[in-house]
Every structure is written in C-alpha cells, then in structure tokens.
C-alpha cells in the first residue's frame, strides 16, 4: 500500500502523517454520529484532537497498559523528537506527548496495521464519550 519506510522515518515525519490519519478518523466518527453543522463538528473535534486531549489519552493508555512494546517505541520516537515548532496554548511536555500520539498513529498507518489503528480509535472514542478521559 505504501512505499514509505516508516522504520527509517524520524518522529516528526511519522507525526506529520499520523496527525492527518488521526484527524480523518475523528472526522469520520463525528459525521457518523450524525453531526452535520461545521461549528458543532469543530467544537466536538477538540475533545479528541488537541494537545491536551492527546496527553489525557496517553495517560489513560499508560494507566490501562494498552499499548504494545513496538507502539511505545514509535510513540517515544515522536515524543522525543526535537521540534522547532512552538507549542500553541499548551506547555512543552503536553505538546511533545501529543507529537508522540501522532507518531504512533503514523506508525500504525504506514505499517499497514489498520485493524490495530481502528481498535485504538474505537477505544479512544469510547473513553472520551463515556467521560473516562477528560481533557
């Protein structure tokens, strides 16, 4: 499917594609929920797609120990990447965790682990929508 060698990619490149994949999954989910007004979609998406939301998601993933060893390696590759971008509306640690989450989803996508990607997205949707994850 992809001719991109994710094993050789740095954390920021993985996060770049992972950000798009994650955002697309959230948008599809919100539309499937029947939301159609752009303003509502934008407001709702912030519960899933923000540095603070990503940090809360990762904390819950850690607490529940749901990530596999390889997934943690790619999360850390993103989290530890040296970014020259400033964090917007958040602290550096939260921003770096968010980059790690994006890198994780970039890894899952580029390694063709679609089923695992969908499993984690379903888990995230459930955790947020039941209130177990609060940003």
N, CA, C and O atoms as CSV, one atom per row, in Angstrom:
chain,resi,resn,atom,element,x,y,z
A,1,UNK,N,N,0.832,-1.200,0.000
A,1,UNK,CA,C,0.000,0.000,0.000
A,1,UNK,C,C,0.871,1.255,0.000
A,1,UNK,O,O,0.595,2.204,-0.734
A,2,UNK,N,N,1.902,1.262,0.808
A,2,UNK,CA,C,2.752,2.446,0.922
A,2,UNK,C,C,4.180,2.091,0.555
A,2,UNK,O,O,4.649,0.993,0.851
A,3,UNK,N,N,4.855,3.000,-0.076
A,3,UNK,CA,C,6.266,2.809,-0.372
A,3,UNK,C,C,7.132,3.613,0.577
A,3,UNK,O,O,8.294,3.892,0.282
A,4,UNK,N,N,6.573,3.985,1.707
A,4,UNK,CA,C,7.295,4.782,2.681
A,4,UNK,C,C,7.858,3.866,3.752
A,4,UNK,O,O,7.139,3.033,4.304
A,5,UNK,N,N,9.137,4.017,4.045
A,5,UNK,CA,C,9.780,3.177,5.042
A,5,UNK,C,C,9.664,3.833,6.413
A,5,UNK,O,O,10.498,4.651,6.800
A,6,UNK,N,N,8.621,3.461,7.133
A,6,UNK,CA,C,8.359,4.059,8.446
A,6,UNK,C,C,9.482,3.768,9.437
A,6,UNK,O,O,9.708,4.553,10.358
A,7,UNK,N,N,10.189,2.647,9.262
A,7,UNK,CA,C,11.255,2.290,10.192
A,7,UNK,C,C,12.403,3.299,10.157
A,7,UNK,O,O,13.117,3.483,11.143
A,8,UNK,N,N,12.567,3.946,9.004
A,8,UNK,CA,C,13.652,4.918,8.850
A,8,UNK,C,C,13.211,6.359,9.120
A,8,UNK,O,O,14.038,7.269,9.147
A,9,UNK,N,N,11.912,6.561,9.318
A,9,UNK,CA,C,11.401,7.929,9.490
A,9,UNK,C,C,11.654,8.453,10.899
A,9,UNK,O,O,11.602,7.718,11.885
A,10,UNK,N,N,11.926,9.743,10.952
A,10,UNK,CA,C,12.055,10.346,12.267
A,10,UNK,C,C,10.659,10.573,12.861
A,10,UNK,O,O,9.645,10.473,12.170
A,11,UNK,N,N,10.640,10.875,14.129
A,11,UNK,CA,C,9.374,11.024,14.846
A,11,UNK,C,C,8.480,12.121,14.298
A,11,UNK,O,O,7.256,11.991,14.323
A,12,UNK,N,N,9.074,13.199,13.802
A,12,UNK,CA,C,8.259,14.308,13.297
A,12,UNK,C,C,7.609,13.954,11.961
A,12,UNK,O,O,6.491,14.389,11.683
A,13,UNK,N,N,8.296,13.172,11.136
A,13,UNK,CA,C,7.700,12.731,9.874
A,13,UNK,C,C,6.547,11.766,10.147
A,13,UNK,O,O,5.504,11.841,9.496
A,14,UNK,N,N,6.732,10.865,11.104
A,14,UNK,CA,C,5.649,9.967,11.488
A,14,UNK,C,C,4.463,10.751,12.044
A,14,UNK,O,O,3.308,10.451,11.742
A,15,UNK,N,N,4.766,11.758,12.857
A,15,UNK,CA,C,3.699,12.584,13.442
A,15,UNK,C,C,2.964,13.366,12.362
A,15,UNK,O,O,1.757,13.583,12.465
A,16,UNK,N,N,3.677,13.786,11.337
A,16,UNK,CA,C,3.072,14.555,10.248
A,16,UNK,C,C,1.962,13.749,9.572
A,16,UNK,O,O,0.863,14.260,9.360
A,17,UNK,N,N,2.248,12.498,9.235
A,17,UNK,CA,C,1.220,11.668,8.593
A,17,UNK,C,C,0.204,11.194,9.632
A,17,UNK,O,O,-0.987,11.102,9.336
A,18,UNK,N,N,0.660,10.897,10.827
A,18,UNK,CA,C,-0.235,10.425,11.883
A,18,UNK,C,C,-1.278,11.450,12.266
A,18,UNK,O,O,-2.420,11.096,12.560
A,19,UNK,N,N,-0.898,12.720,12.266
A,19,UNK,CA,C,-1.834,13.804,12.566
A,19,UNK,C,C,-2.996,13.784,11.578
A,19,UNK,O,O,-4.156,13.912,11.968
A,20,UNK,N,N,-2.676,13.625,10.302
A,20,UNK,CA,C,-3.710,13.604,9.257
A,20,UNK,C,C,-4.609,12.378,9.388
A,20,UNK,O,O,-5.828,12.484,9.250
A,21,UNK,N,N,-4.024,11.236,9.648
A,21,UNK,CA,C,-4.794,9.985,9.776
A,21,UNK,C,C,-5.722,10.072,10.986
A,21,UNK,O,O,-6.902,9.734,10.894
A,22,UNK,N,N,-5.191,10.522,12.109
A,22,UNK,CA,C,-5.975,10.637,13.341
A,22,UNK,C,C,-7.142,11.606,13.143
A,22,UNK,O,O,-8.281,11.315,13.511
A,23,UNK,N,N,-6.836,12.753,12.559
A,23,UNK,CA,C,-7.867,13.776,12.298
A,23,UNK,C,C,-8.964,13.219,11.382
A,23,UNK,O,O,-10.150,13.457,11.614
A,24,UNK,N,N,-8.571,12.488,10.356
A,24,UNK,CA,C,-9.539,11.902,9.430
A,24,UNK,C,C,-10.444,10.903,10.160
A,24,UNK,O,O,-11.656,10.893,9.940
A,25,UNK,N,N,-9.873,10.076,11.013
A,25,UNK,CA,C,-10.667,9.105,11.778
A,25,UNK,C,C,-11.673,9.819,12.684
A,25,UNK,O,O,-12.825,9.398,12.786
A,26,UNK,N,N,-11.245,10.883,13.330
A,26,UNK,CA,C,-12.144,11.643,14.205
A,26,UNK,C,C,-13.258,12.283,13.385
A,26,UNK,O,O,-14.420,12.248,13.789
A,27,UNK,N,N,-12.918,12.862,12.249
A,27,UNK,CA,C,-13.937,13.496,11.407
A,27,UNK,C,C,-14.964,12.482,10.909
A,27,UNK,O,O,-16.163,12.760,10.910
A,28,UNK,N,N,-14.500,11.319,10.488
A,28,UNK,CA,C,-15.426,10.271,10.040
A,28,UNK,C,C,-16.348,9.856,11.188
A,28,UNK,O,O,-17.548,9.662,10.993
A,29,UNK,N,N,-15.782,9.725,12.371
A,29,UNK,CA,C,-16.562,9.326,13.548
A,29,UNK,C,C,-17.645,10.359,13.875
A,29,UNK,O,O,-18.794,9.999,14.130
A,30,UNK,N,N,-17.278,11.624,13.866
A,30,UNK,CA,C,-18.240,12.681,14.198
A,30,UNK,C,C,-19.362,12.748,13.162
A,30,UNK,O,O,-20.524,12.944,13.516
A,31,UNK,N,N,-19.016,12.587,11.892
A,31,UNK,CA,C,-20.048,12.581,10.858
A,31,UNK,C,C,-20.961,11.359,11.016
A,31,UNK,O,O,-22.170,11.454,10.809
A,32,UNK,N,N,-20.379,10.218,11.383
A,32,UNK,CA,C,-21.170,9.003,11.592
A,32,UNK,C,C,-22.125,9.151,12.781
A,32,UNK,O,O,-23.148,8.472,12.856
A,33,UNK,N,N,-21.772,10.055,13.711
A,33,UNK,CA,C,-22.641,10.329,14.862
A,33,UNK,C,C,-23.835,11.195,14.464
A,33,UNK,O,O,-24.747,11.418,15.262
A,34,UNK,N,N,-23.819,11.679,13.221
A,34,UNK,CA,C,-24.935,12.485,12.744
A,34,UNK,C,C,-24.720,13.983,12.865
A,34,UNK,O,O,-25.619,14.768,12.561
A,35,UNK,N,N,-23.543,14.383,13.304
A,35,UNK,CA,C,-23.258,15.819,13.374
A,35,UNK,C,C,-23.025,16.338,11.964
A,35,UNK,O,O,-22.280,15.738,11.190
A,36,UNK,N,N,-23.658,17.445,11.634
A,36,UNK,CA,C,-23.514,17.986,10.285
A,36,UNK,C,C,-23.147,19.461,10.268
A,36,UNK,O,O,-22.634,19.954,9.263
A,37,UNK,N,N,-23.397,20.170,11.352
A,37,UNK,CA,C,-23.062,21.597,11.384
A,37,UNK,C,C,-21.570,21.767,11.652
A,37,UNK,O,O,-21.028,21.218,12.611
A,38,UNK,N,N,-20.920,22.538,10.784
A,38,UNK,CA,C,-19.470,22.702,10.864
A,38,UNK,C,C,-19.050,23.221,12.233
A,38,UNK,O,O,-18.052,22.756,12.784
A,39,UNK,N,N,-19.782,24.165,12.786
A,39,UNK,CA,C,-19.437,24.709,14.094
A,39,UNK,C,C,-19.466,23.624,15.166
A,39,UNK,O,O,-18.570,23.559,16.008
A,40,UNK,N,N,-20.488,22.776,15.140
A,40,UNK,CA,C,-20.590,21.667,16.093
A,40,UNK,C,C,-19.453,20.667,15.886
A,40,UNK,O,O,-18.878,20.156,16.846
A,41,UNK,N,N,-19.142,20.399,14.629
A,41,UNK,CA,C,-18.069,19.456,14.322
A,41,UNK,C,C,-16.725,19.973,14.852
A,41,UNK,O,O,-15.951,19.218,15.440
A,42,UNK,N,N,-16.461,21.253,14.640
A,42,UNK,CA,C,-15.200,21.853,15.107
A,42,UNK,C,C,-15.101,21.803,16.626
A,42,UNK,O,O,-14.061,21.449,17.181
A,43,UNK,N,N,-16.210,22.167,17.298
A,43,UNK,CA,C,-16.222,22.161,18.759
A,43,UNK,C,C,-16.022,20.765,19.320
A,43,UNK,O,O,-15.244,20.566,20.253
A,44,UNK,N,N,-16.723,19.808,18.753
A,44,UNK,CA,C,-16.656,18.422,19.224
A,44,UNK,C,C,-15.283,17.812,18.972
A,44,UNK,O,O,-14.771,17.056,19.797
A,45,UNK,N,N,-14.689,18.147,17.824
A,45,UNK,CA,C,-13.406,17.531,17.471
A,45,UNK,C,C,-12.303,17.898,18.460
A,45,UNK,O,O,-11.344,17.143,18.619
A,46,UNK,N,N,-12.423,19.038,19.121
A,46,UNK,CA,C,-11.398,19.457,20.084
A,46,UNK,C,C,-11.296,18.500,21.268
A,46,UNK,O,O,-10.266,18.447,21.939
A,47,UNK,N,N,-12.364,17.743,21.525
A,47,UNK,CA,C,-12.319,16.761,22.609
A,47,UNK,C,C,-11.356,15.618,22.270
A,47,UNK,O,O,-10.858,14.926,23.158
A,48,UNK,N,N,-11.107,15.435,20.979
A,48,UNK,CA,C,-10.257,14.338,20.504
A,48,UNK,C,C,-8.922,14.831,19.957
A,48,UNK,O,O,-7.895,14.167,20.101
A,49,UNK,N,N,-8.952,16.008,19.326
A,49,UNK,CA,C,-7.816,16.487,18.550
A,49,UNK,C,C,-7.283,17.789,19.125
A,49,UNK,O,O,-7.565,18.870,18.607
A,50,UNK,N,N,-6.523,17.681,20.181
A,50,UNK,CA,C,-5.798,18.819,20.738
A,50,UNK,C,C,-4.651,18.237,21.545
A,50,UNK,O,O,-4.686,17.069,21.931
A,51,UNK,N,N,-3.651,19.039,21.796
A,51,UNK,CA,C,-2.511,18.544,22.566
A,51,UNK,C,C,-2.968,18.072,23.945
A,51,UNK,O,O,-2.507,17.041,24.435
A,52,UNK,N,N,-3.868,18.820,24.565
A,52,UNK,CA,C,-4.359,18.433,25.901
A,52,UNK,C,C,-5.143,17.125,25.838
A,52,UNK,O,O,-5.006,16.274,26.717
A,53,UNK,N,N,-5.960,16.964,24.804
A,53,UNK,CA,C,-6.703,15.711,24.646
A,53,UNK,C,C,-5.741,14.546,24.427
A,53,UNK,O,O,-5.915,13.478,25.014
A,54,UNK,N,N,-4.725,14.750,23.582
A,54,UNK,CA,C,-3.753,13.692,23.321
A,54,UNK,C,C,-3.007,13.298,24.598
A,54,UNK,O,O,-2.754,12.116,24.831
A,55,UNK,N,N,-2.658,14.282,25.419
A,55,UNK,CA,C,-1.955,13.987,26.672
A,55,UNK,C,C,-2.853,13.180,27.608
A,55,UNK,O,O,-2.387,12.245,28.258
A,56,UNK,N,N,-4.133,13.533,27.682
A,56,UNK,CA,C,-5.077,12.791,28.524
A,56,UNK,C,C,-5.272,11.376,27.989
A,56,UNK,O,O,-5.363,10.420,28.759
A,57,UNK,N,N,-5.334,11.250,26.671
A,57,UNK,CA,C,-5.480,9.935,26.038
A,57,UNK,C,C,-4.263,9.072,26.362
A,57,UNK,O,O,-4.407,7.904,26.723
A,58,UNK,N,N,-3.063,9.647,26.232
A,58,UNK,CA,C,-1.864,8.857,26.508
A,58,UNK,C,C,-1.794,8.452,27.976
A,58,UNK,O,O,-1.379,7.337,28.292
A,59,UNK,N,N,-2.192,9.338,28.863
A,59,UNK,CA,C,-2.185,8.998,30.287
A,59,UNK,C,C,-3.084,7.799,30.558
A,59,UNK,O,O,-2.722,6.890,31.305
A,60,UNK,N,N,-4.256,7.811,29.941
A,60,UNK,CA,C,-5.194,6.697,30.118
A,60,UNK,C,C,-4.646,5.413,29.479
A,60,UNK,O,O,-4.789,4.326,30.040
A,61,UNK,N,N,-4.018,5.546,28.305
A,61,UNK,CA,C,-3.398,4.380,27.660
A,61,UNK,C,C,-2.330,3.779,28.567
A,61,UNK,O,O,-2.215,2.559,28.682
A,62,UNK,N,N,-1.553,4.642,29.206
A,62,UNK,CA,C,-0.500,4.182,30.118
A,62,UNK,C,C,-1.105,3.502,31.342
A,62,UNK,O,O,-0.665,2.426,31.746
A,63,UNK,N,N,-2.113,4.139,31.924
A,63,UNK,CA,C,-2.776,3.567,33.101
A,63,UNK,C,C,-3.342,2.185,32.794
A,63,UNK,O,O,-3.235,1.267,33.607
A,64,UNK,N,N,-3.946,2.045,31.615
A,64,UNK,CA,C,-4.579,0.779,31.226
A,64,UNK,C,C,-3.597,-0.193,30.545
A,64,UNK,O,O,-3.946,-1.337,30.253
A,65,UNK,N,N,-2.379,0.275,30.300
A,65,UNK,CA,C,-1.331,-0.528,29.648
A,65,UNK,C,C,-1.828,-1.209,28.368
A,65,UNK,O,O,-1.676,-2.417,28.189
A,66,UNK,N,N,-2.420,-0.407,27.490
A,66,UNK,CA,C,-2.995,-0.991,26.269
A,66,UNK,C,C,-2.064,-0.956,25.068
A,66,UNK,O,O,-2.340,-1.597,24.053
A,67,UNK,N,N,-0.966,-0.217,25.169
A,67,UNK,CA,C,-0.055,-0.141,24.029
A,67,UNK,C,C,0.949,-1.283,24.067
A,67,UNK,O,O,1.436,-1.669,25.130
A,68,UNK,N,N,1.248,-1.818,22.885
A,68,UNK,CA,C,2.249,-2.862,22.746
A,68,UNK,C,C,3.637,-2.220,22.759
A,68,UNK,O,O,3.777,-1.009,22.584
A,69,UNK,N,N,4.647,-3.042,22.967
A,69,UNK,CA,C,6.023,-2.544,23.071
A,69,UNK,C,C,6.455,-1.765,21.828
A,69,UNK,O,O,7.065,-0.702,21.944
A,70,UNK,N,N,6.142,-2.289,20.638
A,70,UNK,CA,C,6.525,-1.595,19.407
A,70,UNK,C,C,5.811,-0.249,19.292
A,70,UNK,O,O,6.390,0.716,18.793
A,71,UNK,N,N,4.574,-0.178,19.744
A,71,UNK,CA,C,3.812,1.062,19.685
A,71,UNK,C,C,4.419,2.109,20.616
A,71,UNK,O,O,4.484,3.289,20.271
A,72,UNK,N,N,4.857,1.681,21.781
A,72,UNK,CA,C,5.523,2.609,22.708
A,72,UNK,C,C,6.826,3.148,22.124
A,72,UNK,O,O,7.175,4.309,22.335
A,73,UNK,N,N,7.538,2.302,21.395
A,73,UNK,CA,C,8.791,2.738,20.769
A,73,UNK,C,C,8.519,3.879,19.786
A,73,UNK,O,O,9.239,4.877,19.771
A,74,UNK,N,N,7.482,3.725,18.972
A,74,UNK,CA,C,7.174,4.770,17.984
A,74,UNK,C,C,6.546,5.999,18.637
A,74,UNK,O,O,6.762,7.121,18.180
A,75,UNK,N,N,5.772,5.794,19.702
A,75,UNK,CA,C,5.278,6.934,20.477
A,75,UNK,C,C,6.468,7.749,20.992
A,75,UNK,O,O,6.487,8.974,20.871
A,76,UNK,N,N,7.453,7.063,21.563
A,76,UNK,CA,C,8.621,7.745,22.129
A,76,UNK,C,C,9.450,8.422,21.044
A,76,UNK,O,O,10.043,9.475,21.279
A,77,UNK,N,N,9.491,7.819,19.855
A,77,UNK,CA,C,10.219,8.438,18.743
A,77,UNK,C,C,9.625,9.817,18.436
A,77,UNK,O,O,10.351,10.778,18.181
A,78,UNK,N,N,8.298,9.892,18.466
A,78,UNK,CA,C,7.641,11.184,18.237
A,78,UNK,C,C,7.783,12.117,19.419
A,78,UNK,O,O,8.080,13.301,19.255
A,79,UNK,N,N,7.573,11.587,20.606
A,79,UNK,CA,C,7.639,12.424,21.813
A,79,UNK,C,C,9.018,13.032,21.996
A,79,UNK,O,O,9.137,14.184,22.414
A,80,UNK,N,N,10.059,12.272,21.687
A,80,UNK,CA,C,11.424,12.725,21.929
A,80,UNK,C,C,12.027,13.506,20.768
A,80,UNK,O,O,13.157,13.986,20.859
A,81,UNK,N,N,11.273,13.635,19.676
A,81,UNK,CA,C,11.790,14.347,18.504
A,81,UNK,C,C,12.012,15.821,18.832
A,81,UNK,O,O,11.234,16.435,19.562
A,82,UNK,N,N,13.068,16.363,18.289
A,82,UNK,CA,C,13.381,17.784,18.509
A,82,UNK,C,C,12.615,18.621,17.496
A,82,UNK,O,O,12.954,18.669,16.314
A,83,UNK,N,N,11.579,19.274,17.990
A,83,UNK,CA,C,10.749,20.104,17.115
A,83,UNK,C,C,11.149,21.559,17.272
A,83,UNK,O,O,11.465,22.019,18.368
A,84,UNK,N,N,11.129,22.274,16.154
A,84,UNK,CA,C,11.428,23.708,16.206
A,84,UNK,C,C,10.146,24.526,16.232
A,84,UNK,O,O,10.171,25.755,16.183
A,85,UNK,N,N,9.026,23.817,16.311
A,85,UNK,CA,C,7.721,24.481,16.367
A,85,UNK,C,C,7.374,24.759,17.818
A,85,UNK,O,O,7.619,23.930,18.693
A,86,UNK,N,N,6.814,25.906,18.065
A,86,UNK,CA,C,6.375,26.261,19.414
A,86,UNK,C,C,5.020,25.629,19.697
A,86,UNK,O,O,4.162,25.533,18.819
A,87,UNK,N,N,4.850,25.205,20.929
A,87,UNK,CA,C,3.562,24.670,21.360
A,87,UNK,C,C,2.557,25.810,21.450
A,87,UNK,O,O,2.842,26.856,22.033
A,88,UNK,N,N,1.376,25.599,20.867
A,88,UNK,CA,C,0.330,26.620,20.913
A,88,UNK,C,C,-0.622,26.303,22.054
A,88,UNK,O,O,-1.157,25.197,22.119
A,89,UNK,N,N,-0.840,27.241,22.945
A,89,UNK,CA,C,-1.815,27.116,24.034
A,89,UNK,C,C,-1.573,25.934,24.967
A,89,UNK,O,O,-2.509,25.430,25.587
A,90,UNK,N,N,-0.330,25.493,25.069
A,90,UNK,CA,C,-0.040,24.386,25.984
A,90,UNK,C,C,1.445,24.396,26.339
A,90,UNK,O,O,2.238,25.119,25.736
A,91,UNK,N,N,1.798,23.591,27.313
A,91,UNK,CA,C,3.202,23.519,27.722
A,91,UNK,C,C,3.963,22.539,26.823
A,91,UNK,O,O,3.363,21.766,26.076
A,92,UNK,N,N,5.275,22.589,26.910
A,92,UNK,CA,C,6.133,21.792,26.031
A,92,UNK,C,C,5.920,20.295,26.248
A,92,UNK,O,O,5.885,19.537,25.279
A,93,UNK,N,N,5.776,19.857,27.493
A,93,UNK,CA,C,5.603,18.422,27.775
A,93,UNK,C,C,4.324,17.904,27.122
A,93,UNK,O,O,4.337,16.848,26.490
A,94,UNK,N,N,3.226,18.633,27.269
A,94,UNK,CA,C,1.951,18.239,26.666
A,94,UNK,C,C,2.078,18.187,25.153
A,94,UNK,O,O,1.574,17.260,24.517
A,95,UNK,N,N,2.739,19.162,24.580
A,95,UNK,CA,C,2.931,19.225,23.131
A,95,UNK,C,C,3.743,18.027,22.634
A,95,UNK,O,O,3.442,17.457,21.586
A,96,UNK,N,N,4.763,17.655,23.389
A,96,UNK,CA,C,5.613,16.526,22.986
A,96,UNK,C,C,4.852,15.205,23.082
A,96,UNK,O,O,5.025,14.324,22.240
A,97,UNK,N,N,4.018,15.067,24.100
A,97,UNK,CA,C,3.184,13.856,24.216
A,97,UNK,C,C,2.233,13.787,23.032
A,97,UNK,O,O,2.019,12.717,22.461
A,98,UNK,N,N,1.666,14.927,22.664
A,98,UNK,CA,C,0.766,14.982,21.514
A,98,UNK,C,C,1.491,14.540,20.242
A,98,UNK,O,O,0.936,13.791,19.438
A,99,UNK,N,N,2.713,14.997,20.063
A,99,UNK,CA,C,3.515,14.587,18.908
A,99,UNK,C,C,3.756,13.081,18.951
A,99,UNK,O,O,3.773,12.424,17.911
A,100,UNK,N,N,3.940,12.539,20.139
A,100,UNK,CA,C,4.108,11.093,20.289
A,100,UNK,C,C,2.875,10.321,19.860
A,100,UNK,O,O,2.981,9.298,19.184
A,101,UNK,N,N,1.706,10.807,20.249
A,101,UNK,CA,C,0.443,10.156,19.842
A,101,UNK,C,C,0.322,10.181,18.317
A,101,UNK,O,O,-0.035,9.178,17.699
A,102,UNK,N,N,0.621,11.328,17.720
A,102,UNK,CA,C,0.547,11.446,16.264
A,102,UNK,C,C,1.536,10.493,15.584
A,102,UNK,O,O,1.207,9.871,14.574
A,103,UNK,N,N,2.737,10.381,16.135
A,103,UNK,CA,C,3.735,9.464,15.574
A,103,UNK,C,C,3.257,8.016,15.688
A,103,UNK,O,O,3.458,7.220,14.771
A,104,UNK,N,N,2.633,7.680,16.797
A,104,UNK,CA,C,2.076,6.335,16.983
A,104,UNK,C,C,1.082,6.010,15.870
A,104,UNK,O,O,1.138,4.929,15.284
A,105,UNK,N,N,0.177,6.937,15.578
A,105,UNK,CA,C,-0.813,6.686,14.534
A,105,UNK,C,C,-0.185,6.707,13.143
A,105,UNK,O,O,-0.655,6.014,12.241
A,106,UNK,N,N,0.864,7.490,12.963
A,106,UNK,CA,C,1.610,7.444,11.708
A,106,UNK,C,C,2.246,6.080,11.504
A,106,UNK,O,O,2.206,5.522,10.408
A,107,UNK,N,N,2.828,5.550,12.563
A,107,UNK,CA,C,3.424,4.211,12.515
A,107,UNK,C,C,2.384,3.149,12.188
A,107,UNK,O,O,2.610,2.305,11.320
A,108,UNK,N,N,1.252,3.185,12.871
A,108,UNK,CA,C,0.211,2.181,12.627
A,108,UNK,C,C,-0.282,2.235,11.182
A,108,UNK,O,O,-0.507,1.201,10.554
A,109,UNK,N,N,-0.444,3.447,10.669
A,109,UNK,CA,C,-0.915,3.605,9.297
A,109,UNK,C,C,0.122,3.116,8.287
A,109,UNK,O,O,-0.195,2.341,7.384
A,110,UNK,N,N,1.353,3.572,8.446
A,110,UNK,CA,C,2.383,3.241,7.459
A,110,UNK,C,C,2.831,1.786,7.526
A,110,UNK,O,O,3.376,1.257,6.557
A,111,UNK,N,N,2.605,1.141,8.661
A,111,UNK,CA,C,2.967,-0.276,8.788
A,111,UNK,C,C,1.776,-1.180,8.449
A,111,UNK,O,O,1.807,-2.387,8.688
A,112,UNK,N,N,0.736,-0.574,7.891
A,112,UNK,CA,C,-0.462,-1.303,7.449
A,112,UNK,C,C,-1.155,-2.063,8.579
A,112,UNK,O,O,-1.698,-3.146,8.366
A,113,UNK,N,N,-1.133,-1.497,9.762
A,113,UNK,CA,C,-1.803,-2.121,10.906
A,113,UNK,C,C,-3.163,-1.461,11.099
A,113,UNK,O,O,-3.461,-0.904,12.156
A,114,UNK,N,N,-3.969,-1.538,10.061
A,114,UNK,CA,C,-5.267,-0.872,10.026
A,114,UNK,C,C,-6.205,-1.373,11.127
A,114,UNK,O,O,-6.914,-0.589,11.757
A,115,UNK,N,N,-6.198,-2.680,11.347
A,115,UNK,CA,C,-7.089,-3.230,12.374
A,115,UNK,C,C,-6.729,-2.693,13.761
A,115,UNK,O,O,-7.610,-2.344,14.546
A,116,UNK,N,N,-5.438,-2.630,14.052
A,116,UNK,CA,C,-4.993,-2.093,15.357
A,116,UNK,C,C,-5.311,-0.608,15.457
A,116,UNK,O,O,-5.734,-0.134,16.511
A,117,UNK,N,N,-5.113,0.125,14.375
A,117,UNK,CA,C,-5.440,1.545,14.343
A,117,UNK,C,C,-6.925,1.740,14.680
A,117,UNK,O,O,-7.278,2.593,15.495
A,118,UNK,N,N,-7.775,0.947,14.051
A,118,UNK,CA,C,-9.220,1.054,14.297
A,118,UNK,C,C,-9.573,0.650,15.733
A,118,UNK,O,O,-10.460,1.247,16.344
A,119,UNK,N,N,-8.892,-0.346,16.261
A,119,UNK,CA,C,-9.128,-0.772,17.644
A,119,UNK,C,C,-8.797,0.362,18.612
A,119,UNK,O,O,-9.572,0.652,19.524
A,120,UNK,N,N,-7.641,1.003,18.410
A,120,UNK,CA,C,-7.257,2.108,19.294
A,120,UNK,C,C,-8.197,3.299,19.136
A,120,UNK,O,O,-8.546,3.950,20.121
A,121,UNK,N,N,-8.607,3.587,17.906
A,121,UNK,CA,C,-9.537,4.712,17.708
A,121,UNK,C,C,-10.860,4.426,18.413
A,121,UNK,O,O,-11.415,5.313,19.063
A,122,UNK,N,N,-11.371,3.210,18.294
A,122,UNK,CA,C,-12.631,2.846,18.958
A,122,UNK,C,C,-12.482,2.981,20.471
A,122,UNK,O,O,-13.399,3.446,21.149
A,123,UNK,N,N,-11.341,2.578,20.993
A,123,UNK,CA,C,-11.064,2.701,22.427
A,123,UNK,C,C,-11.070,4.175,22.845
A,123,UNK,O,O,-11.663,4.540,23.860
A,124,UNK,N,N,-10.402,5.014,22.047
A,124,UNK,CA,C,-10.346,6.453,22.334
A,124,UNK,C,C,-11.754,7.049,22.324
A,124,UNK,O,O,-12.131,7.776,23.243
A,125,UNK,N,N,-12.526,6.739,21.285
A,125,UNK,CA,C,-13.898,7.275,21.205
A,125,UNK,C,C,-14.699,6.864,22.432
A,125,UNK,O,O,-15.406,7.682,23.018
A,126,UNK,N,N,-14.590,5.616,22.816
A,126,UNK,CA,C,-15.337,5.106,23.968
A,126,UNK,C,C,-14.883,5.788,25.259
A,126,UNK,O,O,-15.713,6.207,26.066
A,127,UNK,N,N,-13.590,5.898,25.451
A,127,UNK,CA,C,-13.059,6.510,26.680
A,127,UNK,C,C,-13.483,7.972,26.809
A,127,UNK,O,O,-13.824,8.424,27.902
A,128,UNK,N,N,-13.462,8.711,25.703
A,128,UNK,CA,C,-13.836,10.128,25.739
A,128,UNK,C,C,-15.341,10.278,25.909
A,128,UNK,O,O,-15.800,11.097,26.705
A,129,UNK,N,N,-16.098,9.503,25.174
A,129,UNK,CA,C,-17.557,9.671,25.179
A,129,UNK,C,C,-18.218,9.156,26.453
A,129,UNK,O,O,-19.344,9.544,26.764
A,130,UNK,N,N,-17.536,8.295,27.187
A,130,UNK,CA,C,-18.075,7.842,28.475
A,130,UNK,C,C,-17.535,8.692,29.624
A,130,UNK,O,O,-17.901,8.478,30.780
A,131,UNK,N,N,-16.672,9.649,29.312
A,131,UNK,CA,C,-16.164,10.554,30.334
A,131,UNK,C,C,-14.965,10.016,31.103
A,131,UNK,O,O,-14.523,10.646,32.064
A,132,UNK,N,N,-14.432,8.870,30.704
A,132,UNK,CA,C,-13.260,8.341,31.401
A,132,UNK,C,C,-11.995,9.115,31.059
A,132,UNK,O,O,-11.030,9.115,31.824
A,133,UNK,N,N,-12.007,9.778,29.899
A,133,UNK,CA,C,-10.909,10.680,29.539
A,133,UNK,C,C,-11.499,12.076,29.470
A,133,UNK,O,O,-12.461,12.338,28.749
A,134,UNK,N,N,-10.889,12.962,30.246
A,134,UNK,CA,C,-11.303,14.372,30.210
A,134,UNK,C,C,-10.069,15.183,29.881
A,134,UNK,O,O,-9.012,15.005,30.487
A,135,UNK,N,N,-10.209,16.062,28.930
A,135,UNK,CA,C,-9.053,16.908,28.575
A,135,UNK,C,C,-8.999,18.136,29.463
A,135,UNK,O,O,-8.100,18.964,29.316
